[in-house]
Amino acid sequence: MDTTDPVPDGRAALTDEEREELTWLRAENAFLRVQRDVLTRIATDYAHDLEVILGRRATGASRR
């Protein structure tokens, strides 16, 4: 059943199909945000670890 009655500000309301797609898109957006956050943490940790390794090599090389 499509809901096409206008909402109070005069725009047409979403159809059931549009509402279903909007729900799906919002869920996908939330999932993609979580993936982005995880990948950002991984990249940050990797960069930090690499900095530590390179820092130790540079420090070790200067001690010789």
mmCIF file of the N, C-alpha and C atoms, coordinates in Angstrom:
data_MODEL
# 
_entry.id   MODEL 
# 
loop_
_atom_site.group_PDB 
_atom_site.id 
_atom_site.type_symbol 
_atom_site.label_atom_id 
_atom_site.label_alt_id 
_atom_site.label_comp_id 
_atom_site.label_asym_id 
_atom_site.label_entity_id 
_atom_site.label_seq_id 
_atom_site.pdbx_PDB_ins_code 
_atom_site.Cartn_x 
_atom_site.Cartn_y 
_atom_site.Cartn_z 
_atom_site.occupancy 
_atom_site.B_iso_or_equiv 
_atom_site.pdbx_formal_charge 
_atom_site.auth_seq_id 
_atom_site.auth_comp_id 
_atom_site.auth_asym_id 
_atom_site.auth_atom_id 
_atom_site.pdbx_PDB_model_num 
ATOM 1   N N  . MET A 1 1  ? 0.847  -1.185 0.000  1.00 0.00 ? 1  MET A N  1 
ATOM 2   C CA . MET A 1 1  ? 0.000  0.000  0.000  1.00 0.00 ? 1  MET A CA 1 
ATOM 3   C C  . MET A 1 1  ? 0.888  1.241  0.000  1.00 0.00 ? 1  MET A C  1 
ATOM 4   N N  . ASP A 1 2  ? 0.738  2.094  -0.978 1.00 0.00 ? 2  ASP A N  1 
ATOM 5   C CA . ASP A 1 2  ? 1.524  3.316  -1.066 1.00 0.00 ? 2  ASP A CA 1 
ATOM 6   C C  . ASP A 1 2  ? 0.883  4.411  -0.231 1.00 0.00 ? 2  ASP A C  1 
ATOM 7   N N  . THR A 1 3  ? 1.720  5.144  0.463  1.00 0.00 ? 3  THR A N  1 
ATOM 8   C CA . THR A 1 3  ? 1.260  6.274  1.250  1.00 0.00 ? 3  THR A CA 1 
ATOM 9   C C  . THR A 1 3  ? 1.681  7.529  0.520  1.00 0.00 ? 3  THR A C  1 
ATOM 10  N N  . THR A 1 4  ? 0.775  8.140  -0.196 1.00 0.00 ? 4  THR A N  1 
ATOM 11  C CA . THR A 1 4  ? 1.119  9.326  -0.977 1.00 0.00 ? 4  THR A CA 1 
ATOM 12  C C  . THR A 1 4  ? 0.397  10.569 -0.492 1.00 0.00 ? 4  THR A C  1 
ATOM 13  N N  . ASP A 1 5  ? -0.228 10.487 0.677  1.00 0.00 ? 5  ASP A N  1 
ATOM 14  C CA . ASP A 1 5  ? -0.875 11.671 1.231  1.00 0.00 ? 5  ASP A CA 1 
ATOM 15  C C  . ASP A 1 5  ? 0.200  12.702 1.556  1.00 0.00 ? 5  ASP A C  1 
ATOM 16  N N  . PRO A 1 6  ? -0.062 13.971 1.244  1.00 0.00 ? 6  PRO A N  1 
ATOM 17  C CA . PRO A 1 6  ? 0.964  14.985 1.526  1.00 0.00 ? 6  PRO A CA 1 
ATOM 18  C C  . PRO A 1 6  ? 1.181  15.148 3.028  1.00 0.00 ? 6  PRO A C  1 
ATOM 19  N N  . VAL A 1 7  ? 2.422  15.440 3.388  1.00 0.00 ? 7  VAL A N  1 
ATOM 20  C CA . VAL A 1 7  ? 2.742  15.740 4.782  1.00 0.00 ? 7  VAL A CA 1 
ATOM 21  C C  . VAL A 1 7  ? 2.408  17.203 5.030  1.00 0.00 ? 7  VAL A C  1 
ATOM 22  N N  . PRO A 1 8  ? 2.375  17.648 6.279  1.00 0.00 ? 8  PRO A N  1 
ATOM 23  C CA . PRO A 1 8  ? 1.906  19.008 6.594  1.00 0.00 ? 8  PRO A CA 1 
ATOM 24  C C  . PRO A 1 8  ? 2.569  20.141 5.804  1.00 0.00 ? 8  PRO A C  1 
ATOM 25  N N  . ASP A 1 9  ? 3.840  19.995 5.406  1.00 0.00 ? 9  ASP A N  1 
ATOM 26  C CA . ASP A 1 9  ? 4.474  21.116 4.692  1.00 0.00 ? 9  ASP A CA 1 
ATOM 27  C C  . ASP A 1 9  ? 4.196  21.089 3.190  1.00 0.00 ? 9  ASP A C  1 
ATOM 28  N N  . GLY A 1 10 ? 3.322  20.186 2.721  1.00 0.00 ? 10 GLY A N  1 
ATOM 29  C CA . GLY A 1 10 ? 2.899  20.175 1.338  1.00 0.00 ? 10 GLY A CA 1 
ATOM 30  C C  . GLY A 1 10 ? 3.625  19.188 0.451  1.00 0.00 ? 10 GLY A C  1 
ATOM 31  N N  . ARG A 1 11 ? 4.714  18.599 0.932  1.00 0.00 ? 11 ARG A N  1 
ATOM 32  C CA . ARG A 1 11 ? 5.429  17.611 0.116  1.00 0.00 ? 11 ARG A CA 1 
ATOM 33  C C  . ARG A 1 11 ? 4.682  16.288 0.164  1.00 0.00 ? 11 ARG A C  1 
ATOM 34  N N  . ALA A 1 12 ? 4.875  15.461 -0.864 1.00 0.00 ? 12 ALA A N  1 
ATOM 35  C CA . ALA A 1 12 ? 4.263  14.132 -0.871 1.00 0.00 ? 12 ALA A CA 1 
ATOM 36  C C  . ALA A 1 12 ? 5.036  13.231 0.086  1.00 0.00 ? 12 ALA A C  1 
ATOM 37  N N  . ALA A 1 13 ? 4.321  12.413 0.837  1.00 0.00 ? 13 ALA A N  1 
ATOM 38  C CA . ALA A 1 13 ? 4.959  11.472 1.757  1.00 0.00 ? 13 ALA A CA 1 
ATOM 39  C C  . ALA A 1 13 ? 5.637  10.371 0.959  1.00 0.00 ? 13 ALA A C  1 
ATOM 40  N N  . LEU A 1 14 ? 6.540  9.675  1.597  1.00 0.00 ? 14 LEU A N  1 
ATOM 41  C CA . LEU A 1 14 ? 7.237  8.578  0.933  1.00 0.00 ? 14 LEU A CA 1 
ATOM 42  C C  . LEU A 1 14 ? 6.298  7.401  0.700  1.00 0.00 ? 14 LEU A C  1 
ATOM 43  N N  . THR A 1 15 ? 6.525  6.717  -0.399 1.00 0.00 ? 15 THR A N  1 
ATOM 44  C CA . THR A 1 15 ? 5.773  5.483  -0.644 1.00 0.00 ? 15 THR A CA 1 
ATOM 45  C C  . THR A 1 15 ? 6.383  4.398  0.234  1.00 0.00 ? 15 THR A C  1 
ATOM 46  N N  . ASP A 1 16 ? 5.699  3.279  0.349  1.00 0.00 ? 16 ASP A N  1 
ATOM 47  C CA . ASP A 1 16 ? 6.229  2.170  1.144  1.00 0.00 ? 16 ASP A CA 1 
ATOM 48  C C  . ASP A 1 16 ? 7.567  1.692  0.588  1.00 0.00 ? 16 ASP A C  1 
ATOM 49  N N  . GLU A 1 17 ? 7.671  1.656  -0.732 1.00 0.00 ? 17 GLU A N  1 
ATOM 50  C CA . GLU A 1 17 ? 8.922  1.229  -1.376 1.00 0.00 ? 17 GLU A CA 1 
ATOM 51  C C  . GLU A 1 17 ? 10.054 2.208  -1.074 1.00 0.00 ? 17 GLU A C  1 
ATOM 52  N N  . GLU A 1 18 ? 9.749  3.496  -1.126 1.00 0.00 ? 18 GLU A N  1 
ATOM 53  C CA . GLU A 1 18 ? 10.766 4.516  -0.825 1.00 0.00 ? 18 GLU A CA 1 
ATOM 54  C C  . GLU A 1 18 ? 11.182 4.453  0.641  1.00 0.00 ? 18 GLU A C  1 
ATOM 55  N N  . ARG A 1 19 ? 10.206 4.227  1.516  1.00 0.00 ? 19 ARG A N  1 
ATOM 56  C CA . ARG A 1 19 ? 10.499 4.126  2.946  1.00 0.00 ? 19 ARG A CA 1 
ATOM 57  C C  . ARG A 1 19 ? 11.384 2.911  3.236  1.00 0.00 ? 19 ARG A C  1 
ATOM 58  N N  . GLU A 1 20 ? 11.091 1.799  2.550  1.00 0.00 ? 20 GLU A N  1 
ATOM 59  C CA . GLU A 1 20 ? 11.895 0.582  2.707  1.00 0.00 ? 20 GLU A CA 1 
ATOM 60  C C  . GLU A 1 20 ? 13.328 0.827  2.222  1.00 0.00 ? 20 GLU A C  1 
ATOM 61  N N  . GLU A 1 21 ? 13.462 1.501  1.075  1.00 0.00 ? 21 GLU A N  1 
ATOM 62  C CA . GLU A 1 21 ? 14.795 1.802  0.552  1.00 0.00 ? 21 GLU A CA 1 
ATOM 63  C C  . GLU A 1 21 ? 15.545 2.745  1.482  1.00 0.00 ? 21 GLU A C  1 
ATOM 64  N N  . LEU A 1 22 ? 14.858 3.726  2.028  1.00 0.00 ? 22 LEU A N  1 
ATOM 65  C CA . LEU A 1 22 ? 15.473 4.667  2.960  1.00 0.00 ? 22 LEU A CA 1 
ATOM 66  C C  . LEU A 1 22 ? 15.979 3.939  4.204  1.00 0.00 ? 22 LEU A C  1 
ATOM 67  N N  . THR A 1 23 ? 15.193 3.014  4.722  1.00 0.00 ? 23 THR A N  1 
ATOM 68  C CA . THR A 1 23 ? 15.609 2.215  5.876  1.00 0.00 ? 23 THR A CA 1 
ATOM 69  C C  . THR A 1 23 ? 16.853 1.402  5.549  1.00 0.00 ? 23 THR A C  1 
ATOM 70  N N  . TRP A 1 24 ? 16.857 0.777  4.366  1.00 0.00 ? 24 TRP A N  1 
ATOM 71  C CA . TRP A 1 24 ? 18.005 -0.022 3.944  1.00 0.00 ? 24 TRP A CA 1 
ATOM 72  C C  . TRP A 1 24 ? 19.246 0.856  3.785  1.00 0.00 ? 24 TRP A C  1 
ATOM 73  N N  . LEU A 1 25 ? 19.088 2.033  3.170  1.00 0.00 ? 25 LEU A N  1 
ATOM 74  C CA . LEU A 1 25 ? 20.217 2.943  2.963  1.00 0.00 ? 25 LEU A CA 1 
ATOM 75  C C  . LEU A 1 25 ? 20.780 3.456  4.285  1.00 0.00 ? 25 LEU A C  1 
ATOM 76  N N  . ARG A 1 26 ? 19.906 3.724  5.237  1.00 0.00 ? 26 ARG A N  1 
ATOM 77  C CA . ARG A 1 26 ? 20.376 4.177  6.553  1.00 0.00 ? 26 ARG A CA 1 
ATOM 78  C C  . ARG A 1 26 ? 21.169 3.080  7.255  1.00 0.00 ? 26 ARG A C  1 
ATOM 79  N N  . ALA A 1 27 ? 20.703 1.839  7.140  1.00 0.00 ? 27 ALA A N  1 
ATOM 80  C CA . ALA A 1 27 ? 21.429 0.715  7.741  1.00 0.00 ? 27 ALA A CA 1 
ATOM 81  C C  . ALA A 1 27 ? 22.780 0.531  7.050  1.00 0.00 ? 27 ALA A C  1 
ATOM 82  N N  . GLU A 1 28 ? 22.801 0.636  5.731  1.00 0.00 ? 28 GLU A N  1 
ATOM 83  C CA . GLU A 1 28 ? 24.066 0.504  4.993  1.00 0.00 ? 28 GLU A CA 1 
ATOM 84  C C  . GLU A 1 28 ? 25.020 1.632  5.371  1.00 0.00 ? 28 GLU A C  1 
ATOM 85  N N  . ASN A 1 29 ? 24.507 2.835  5.514  1.00 0.00 ? 29 ASN A N  1 
ATOM 86  C CA . ASN A 1 29 ? 25.321 3.975  5.929  1.00 0.00 ? 29 ASN A CA 1 
ATOM 87  C C  . ASN A 1 29 ? 25.961 3.725  7.292  1.00 0.00 ? 29 ASN A C  1 
ATOM 88  N N  . ALA A 1 30 ? 25.174 3.227  8.226  1.00 0.00 ? 30 ALA A N  1 
ATOM 89  C CA . ALA A 1 30 ? 25.705 2.931  9.561  1.00 0.00 ? 30 ALA A CA 1 
ATOM 90  C C  . ALA A 1 30 ? 26.806 1.878  9.479  1.00 0.00 ? 30 ALA A C  1 
ATOM 91  N N  . PHE A 1 31 ? 26.588 0.842  8.672  1.00 0.00 ? 31 PHE A N  1 
ATOM 92  C CA . PHE A 1 31 ? 27.586 -0.210 8.500  1.00 0.00 ? 31 PHE A CA 1 
ATOM 93  C C  . PHE A 1 31 ? 28.861 0.352  7.888  1.00 0.00 ? 31 PHE A C  1 
ATOM 94  N N  . LEU A 1 32 ? 28.723 1.197  6.875  1.00 0.00 ? 32 LEU A N  1 
ATOM 95  C CA . LEU A 1 32 ? 29.898 1.784  6.225  1.00 0.00 ? 32 LEU A CA 1 
ATOM 96  C C  . LEU A 1 32 ? 30.655 2.715  7.170  1.00 0.00 ? 32 LEU A C  1 
ATOM 97  N N  . ARG A 1 33 ? 29.944 3.410  8.030  1.00 0.00 ? 33 ARG A N  1 
ATOM 98  C CA . ARG A 1 33 ? 30.619 4.260  9.026  1.00 0.00 ? 33 ARG A CA 1 
ATOM 99  C C  . ARG A 1 33 ? 31.449 3.415  9.987  1.00 0.00 ? 33 ARG A C  1 
ATOM 100 N N  . VAL A 1 34 ? 30.904 2.288  10.403 1.00 0.00 ? 34 VAL A N  1 
ATOM 101 C CA . VAL A 1 34 ? 31.645 1.392  11.292 1.00 0.00 ? 34 VAL A CA 1 
ATOM 102 C C  . VAL A 1 34 ? 32.889 0.878  10.576 1.00 0.00 ? 34 VAL A C  1 
ATOM 103 N N  . GLN A 1 35 ? 32.738 0.457  9.321  1.00 0.00 ? 35 GLN A N  1 
ATOM 104 C CA . GLN A 1 35 ? 33.900 -0.018 8.554  1.00 0.00 ? 35 GLN A CA 1 
ATOM 105 C C  . GLN A 1 35 ? 34.948 1.077  8.429  1.00 0.00 ? 35 GLN A C  1 
ATOM 106 N N  . ARG A 1 36 ? 34.524 2.290  8.146  1.00 0.00 ? 36 ARG A N  1 
ATOM 107 C CA . ARG A 1 36 ? 35.461 3.410  8.026  1.00 0.00 ? 36 ARG A CA 1 
ATOM 108 C C  . ARG A 1 36 ? 36.212 3.632  9.334  1.00 0.00 ? 36 ARG A C  1 
ATOM 109 N N  . ASP A 1 37 ? 35.490 3.591  10.449 1.00 0.00 ? 37 ASP A N  1 
ATOM 110 C CA . ASP A 1 37 ? 36.124 3.804  11.745 1.00 0.00 ? 37 ASP A CA 1 
ATOM 111 C C  . ASP A 1 37 ? 37.141 2.705  12.053 1.00 0.00 ? 37 ASP A C  1 
ATOM 112 N N  . VAL A 1 38 ? 36.792 1.466  11.755 1.00 0.00 ? 38 VAL A N  1 
ATOM 113 C CA . VAL A 1 38 ? 37.707 0.347  12.000 1.00 0.00 ? 38 VAL A CA 1 
ATOM 114 C C  . VAL A 1 38 ? 38.954 0.494  11.138 1.00 0.00 ? 38 VAL A C  1 
ATOM 115 N N  . LEU A 1 39 ? 38.775 0.784  9.863  1.00 0.00 ? 39 LEU A N  1 
ATOM 116 C CA . LEU A 1 39 ? 39.918 0.937  8.964  1.00 0.00 ? 39 LEU A CA 1 
ATOM 117 C C  . LEU A 1 39 ? 40.780 2.138  9.350  1.00 0.00 ? 39 LEU A C  1 
ATOM 118 N N  . THR A 1 40 ? 40.170 3.197  9.830  1.00 0.00 ? 40 THR A N  1 
ATOM 119 C CA . THR A 1 40 ? 40.941 4.358  10.290 1.00 0.00 ? 40 THR A CA 1 
ATOM 120 C C  . THR A 1 40 ? 41.791 3.988  11.488 1.00 0.00 ? 40 THR A C  1 
ATOM 121 N N  . ARG A 1 41 ? 41.203 3.237  12.434 1.00 0.00 ? 41 ARG A N  1 
ATOM 122 C CA . ARG A 1 41 ? 41.978 2.791  13.603 1.00 0.00 ? 41 ARG A CA 1 
ATOM 123 C C  . ARG A 1 41 ? 43.129 1.888  13.192 1.00 0.00 ? 41 ARG A C  1 
ATOM 124 N N  . ILE A 1 42 ? 42.869 0.981  12.267 1.00 0.00 ? 42 ILE A N  1 
ATOM 125 C CA . ILE A 1 42 ? 43.913 0.066  11.800 1.00 0.00 ? 42 ILE A CA 1 
ATOM 126 C C  . ILE A 1 42 ? 45.039 0.862  11.137 1.00 0.00 ? 42 ILE A C  1 
ATOM 127 N N  . ALA A 1 43 ? 44.692 1.796  10.261 1.00 0.00 ? 43 ALA A N  1 
ATOM 128 C CA . ALA A 1 43 ? 45.704 2.598  9.566  1.00 0.00 ? 43 ALA A CA 1 
ATOM 129 C C  . ALA A 1 43 ? 46.500 3.450  10.554 1.00 0.00 ? 43 ALA A C  1 
ATOM 130 N N  . THR A 1 44 ? 45.828 4.018  11.537 1.00 0.00 ? 44 THR A N  1 
ATOM 131 C CA . THR A 1 44 ? 46.501 4.834  12.543 1.00 0.00 ? 44 THR A CA 1 
ATOM 132 C C  . THR A 1 44 ? 47.469 3.989  13.364 1.00 0.00 ? 44 THR A C  1 
ATOM 133 N N  . ASP A 1 45 ? 47.015 2.816  13.788 1.00 0.00 ? 45 ASP A N  1 
ATOM 134 C CA . ASP A 1 45 ? 47.885 1.924  14.560 1.00 0.00 ? 45 ASP A CA 1 
ATOM 135 C C  . ASP A 1 45 ? 49.071 1.471  13.725 1.00 0.00 ? 45 ASP A C  1 
ATOM 136 N N  . TYR A 1 46 ? 48.844 1.170  12.456 1.00 0.00 ? 46 TYR A N  1 
ATOM 137 C CA . TYR A 1 46 ? 49.923 0.749  11.565 1.00 0.00 ? 46 TYR A CA 1 
ATOM 138 C C  . TYR A 1 46 ? 50.939 1.880  11.415 1.00 0.00 ? 46 TYR A C  1 
ATOM 139 N N  . ALA A 1 47 ? 50.464 3.091  11.200 1.00 0.00 ? 47 ALA A N  1 
ATOM 140 C CA . ALA A 1 47 ? 51.364 4.238  11.056 1.00 0.00 ? 47 ALA A CA 1 
ATOM 141 C C  . ALA A 1 47 ? 52.154 4.463  12.334 1.00 0.00 ? 47 ALA A C  1 
ATOM 142 N N  . HIS A 1 48 ? 51.507 4.326  13.473 1.00 0.00 ? 48 HIS A N  1 
ATOM 143 C CA . HIS A 1 48 ? 52.193 4.484  14.760 1.00 0.00 ? 48 HIS A CA 1 
ATOM 144 C C  . HIS A 1 48 ? 53.264 3.406  14.930 1.00 0.00 ? 48 HIS A C  1 
ATOM 145 N N  . ASP A 1 49 ? 52.898 2.153  14.644 1.00 0.00 ? 49 ASP A N  1 
ATOM 146 C CA . ASP A 1 49 ? 53.859 1.061  14.755 1.00 0.00 ? 49 ASP A CA 1 
ATOM 147 C C  . ASP A 1 49 ? 55.046 1.271  13.823 1.00 0.00 ? 49 ASP A C  1 
ATOM 148 N N  . LEU A 1 50 ? 54.783 1.704  12.609 1.00 0.00 ? 50 LEU A N  1 
ATOM 149 C CA . LEU A 1 50 ? 55.848 1.950  11.646 1.00 0.00 ? 50 LEU A CA 1 
ATOM 150 C C  . LEU A 1 50 ? 56.754 3.072  12.132 1.00 0.00 ? 50 LEU A C  1 
ATOM 151 N N  . GLU A 1 51 ? 56.166 4.100  12.699 1.00 0.00 ? 51 GLU A N  1 
ATOM 152 C CA . GLU A 1 51 ? 56.942 5.215  13.247 1.00 0.00 ? 51 GLU A CA 1 
ATOM 153 C C  . GLU A 1 51 ? 57.841 4.725  14.378 1.00 0.00 ? 51 GLU A C  1 
ATOM 154 N N  . VAL A 1 52 ? 57.312 3.870  15.228 1.00 0.00 ? 52 VAL A N  1 
ATOM 155 C CA . VAL A 1 52 ? 58.100 3.324  16.335 1.00 0.00 ? 52 VAL A CA 1 
ATOM 156 C C  . VAL A 1 52 ? 59.255 2.491  15.791 1.00 0.00 ? 52 VAL A C  1 
ATOM 157 N N  . ILE A 1 53 ? 58.974 1.634  14.810 1.00 0.00 ? 53 ILE A N  1 
ATOM 158 C CA . ILE A 1 53 ? 60.017 0.783  14.232 1.00 0.00 ? 53 ILE A CA 1 
ATOM 159 C C  . ILE A 1 53 ? 61.097 1.642  13.571 1.00 0.00 ? 53 ILE A C  1 
ATOM 160 N N  . LEU A 1 54 ? 60.690 2.590  12.763 1.00 0.00 ? 54 LEU A N  1 
ATOM 161 C CA . LEU A 1 54 ? 61.662 3.451  12.082 1.00 0.00 ? 54 LEU A CA 1 
ATOM 162 C C  . LEU A 1 54 ? 62.411 4.330  13.082 1.00 0.00 ? 54 LEU A C  1 
ATOM 163 N N  . GLY A 1 55 ? 61.724 4.767  14.099 1.00 0.00 ? 55 GLY A N  1 
ATOM 164 C CA . GLY A 1 55 ? 62.366 5.573  15.140 1.00 0.00 ? 55 GLY A CA 1 
ATOM 165 C C  . GLY A 1 55 ? 63.428 4.778  15.872 1.00 0.00 ? 55 GLY A C  1 
ATOM 166 N N  . ARG A 1 56 ? 63.148 3.517  16.143 1.00 0.00 ? 56 ARG A N  1 
ATOM 167 C CA . ARG A 1 56 ? 64.120 2.662  16.818 1.00 0.00 ? 56 ARG A CA 1 
ATOM 168 C C  . ARG A 1 56 ? 65.317 2.383  15.926 1.00 0.00 ? 56 ARG A C  1 
ATOM 169 N N  . ARG A 1 57 ? 65.071 2.182  14.628 1.00 0.00 ? 57 ARG A N  1 
ATOM 170 C CA . ARG A 1 57 ? 66.168 1.940  13.695 1.00 0.00 ? 57 ARG A CA 1 
ATOM 171 C C  . ARG A 1 57 ? 67.072 3.168  13.607 1.00 0.00 ? 57 ARG A C  1 
ATOM 172 N N  . ALA A 1 58 ? 66.431 4.346  13.527 1.00 0.00 ? 58 ALA A N  1 
ATOM 173 C CA . ALA A 1 58 ? 67.224 5.578  13.436 1.00 0.00 ? 58 ALA A CA 1 
ATOM 174 C C  . ALA A 1 58 ? 68.006 5.788  14.723 1.00 0.00 ? 58 ALA A C  1 
ATOM 175 N N  . THR A 1 59 ? 67.396 5.498  15.863 1.00 0.00 ? 59 THR A N  1 
ATOM 176 C CA . THR A 1 59 ? 68.077 5.647  17.145 1.00 0.00 ? 59 THR A CA 1 
ATOM 177 C C  . THR A 1 59 ? 69.188 4.623  17.260 1.00 0.00 ? 59 THR A C  1 
ATOM 178 N N  . GLY A 1 60 ? 68.907 3.385  16.855 1.00 0.00 ? 60 GLY A N  1 
ATOM 179 C CA . GLY A 1 60 ? 69.912 2.329  16.906 1.00 0.00 ? 60 GLY A CA 1 
ATOM 180 C C  . GLY A 1 60 ? 71.086 2.605  15.988 1.00 0.00 ? 60 GLY A C  1 
ATOM 181 N N  . ALA A 1 61 ? 70.814 3.197  14.832 1.00 0.00 ? 61 ALA A N  1 
ATOM 182 C CA . ALA A 1 61 ? 71.867 3.493  13.871 1.00 0.00 ? 61 ALA A CA 1 
ATOM 183 C C  . ALA A 1 61 ? 72.762 4.620  14.371 1.00 0.00 ? 61 ALA A C  1 
ATOM 184 N N  . SER A 1 62 ? 72.189 5.566  15.104 1.00 0.00 ? 62 SER A N  1 
ATOM 185 C CA . SER A 1 62 ? 72.988 6.700  15.587 1.00 0.00 ? 62 SER A CA 1 
ATOM 186 C C  . SER A 1 62 ? 73.859 6.296  16.764 1.00 0.00 ? 62 SER A C  1 
ATOM 187 N N  . ARG A 1 63 ? 73.522 5.196  17.435 1.00 0.00 ? 63 ARG A N  1 
ATOM 188 C CA . ARG A 1 63 ? 74.310 4.740  18.579 1.00 0.00 ? 63 ARG A CA 1 
ATOM 189 C C  . ARG A 1 63 ? 75.569 4.006  18.158 1.00 0.00 ? 63 ARG A C  1 
ATOM 190 N N  . ARG A 1 64 ? 75.598 3.522  16.938 1.00 0.00 ? 64 ARG A N  1 
ATOM 191 C CA . ARG A 1 64 ? 76.748 2.749  16.484 1.00 0.00 ? 64 ARG A CA 1 
ATOM 192 C C  . ARG A 1 64 ? 77.939 3.577  16.232 1.00 0.00 ? 64 ARG A C  1 
# 
